[in-house]
Amino acid sequence: MKRKLFQILMSILLVLGVALPVSGLANADAASDASNRALTWLEAQQDATAGYAFDGLVDSFEDFWGPNNPKQIVYTYDQAVAAIAFIVKGERTRAEKVLNKMRDIQDPSGYWLNSYWYNNGYGEEIREHVGPVAWMAMAAMAYEKQYNDTRYRPMALKALDWSLQYKKANGGIAGGWSAWSNSDEPWSSTEHNIDIYRVLQYYASVDSTKATAYNSAATGVKSFLDNYVWDDTAKRFKGGWKNDTNLIDPKIPLDVNPWGVLALGSTGTHNYGASLAYVENAAGSPGTLANPRYKQTLTYNDAGNTLSGYDFDWTDEVLPAYDDNGNQIGNTGADVWLEGTAFMSLAYYMQGNVAKADAINTEIIKKQGTSGASLGGIPYSLKGTSNSYWVMAQQNCVSSTGWLILSLHRFNPFTGQYLTGGSNPGDTTAPSAPAGLAVTSKTDTTVSLSWSPSTDNTGVTSYTVYNGASPAASVTGTTATVSGLTAATAYTFTVKAADAAGNLSAASTAVTVTTNASSGGSGDHVTADFTAGVTKLSSAEASIYITPVTAALYVDVHYKVNGGAQLNYRMTNSSGTWRQTVSGLSTGSSIEYWFTYEKSGPQYDSPHYTYVQ
């Protein structure tokens, strides 16, 4: 009851335009002063665009090219961060100036470019990326939730609809489109999928016309995050998935880990909170991709004083850095990424480690500007090294300054809510166990289940279906279909509910079901190395499978439908059987298929087989 009254009071204060108090640092006055200075800097950066083409947006950098020669650029992501920071500070009018202008310049199809020159209105980075677009929808969500005002909902829905065109078969949402290559981006970044997950869930819950599509997309994104880019051995997220090669992005940027905690909670399908410990304890000397290092303590002024924080990337070796085209883009080396350091503070606070969160904020504030045009600003990075993607700026910027406000005020932008300390956000009550688990249908390879909804003091956010002890599906509703099963085999399923804090319910009563006998297929092809074939899933889908005799590190399947173009996929492993679903079939469709697989080191190719639907 006390928590509910607290939330109501915060909402009333926001509606009245009253900035909420800063909690946290040992010296609360110092924290409040830092927050107010940060607001002063953001206001000055917004005022800098007055009279220009993008009046109302917030200049992303302070004198990027040097004194009196500013780079007049506004990044879409920065506008979302600034709008949310203004909301947190009770500056509703300034937040509306940002959101109104972004609504005005939104492309009719729903996207924004990554950035714009605000003095002439032209695009600067001619890329349409899902991440920044999702962040603008996130800012609209924060406004809607804090002010109970839906004026920006159409803008957010248009942005999400545009983003979903990039959804892939594995559930992940790819990066978007780039004018630099005049093509779709060939990757699904972990970061962009974390960005969009909670926003999809929120708008599915408030707009009935979008509920089915958005819940389905959110379920796919969660599956992608859990099954493709989460590394359960290292307990951290990987950088992303390369759709053109069906391989993991080997790079491991910092932000996917604290953002993963903020968006998914500390616990759930995986122990996401352990990723913070991974970042903290990675101690390569030197830091390399194989043996990373993120935490750095470096000098930050001429007096030799030090500042501790976290770097964007994994290396502190001083080496040339190159872009994807082989062009050198500065040098790597030890750095402190101040924006990302604020991510870590907020994620630690969400876990209940208040002292750690406060200590990190204290470190960030050491670099806050104290006078003149720099008053209140926070630099993007301390040393300006290359993070293997771009050379990080050393100028004061919107992203670092805005995130300091979010961190000091304990505001989680992924959920549009204030944290109250503790496990995401101070909630330790688990949902009730799902009841009434029942089988609604089954085939030879799938089982469909339904159950009654759980109850929770703050609200259930997801359900996980378990096949024995292993997670088999994660959904937001009360139905799920588990696929990739073996014909004529008995399986036992249970379901657990989770809330936004990551609290997991007890398991439902178990239900045991035997899949149907095989409903069709090419029959097994048995060799000394593997058993393979195709199973008919429906009139329009079939599942190619292979079970190697010796466990394989990977299996790639190559196939042609009706003699068409060759398609190549990295197959999905389930208990030693690798599978790939082929969709869009009809009666009489012919599939020619073959495999490339690893067997104890060497790579082998299988014979070609044919299946008719």
Protein Blocks (a to p, Z undefined) as FASTA:
>chain_A
ZZmmmmmmmmmmmmnopacddehifblmlmmmmmmmmmmmmmmmmmmmgoiakgoiacfb
ghknoghiacddddfklmmmmmmmmmmnopamlmmmmmmmmmmmpcfklpacfbdcfkno
pafblcddfklmmmmmmmmmmmmmmnopaklmmmmmmmmmmmmmmpcfkopacfbjcfkl
opacfbdcfklmmmmmmmmmmmmmmmmklmmmmmmmmmmmmmmmmmmmpcfknopadfbd
cfklopacfbdcfklmmmmmmmnojbdjbcfklmmmmmmmoccdcddfklgcfbdcddfb
fnopacddddfblbfcdcddddfkopaehjedddddfklmmmmmmmmmmnopamlmmmmm
mmmmmmpcfehjlnopacfblnopaehlaccdfbdcfklmmmmmmmmnopafknopacee
djhehiabdcdddehiacfbdcfkbccddddddddfkbpfbdcddehjacfbdcfblcdc
dehiaehiacddddddddfkopacdddddddddddddebdebjaddfkbccddddfblmb
ccdddddfbacfbdcddddeehiacdddddddeehiacdddehiaehiacdddddddehh
iacddddddddZZ
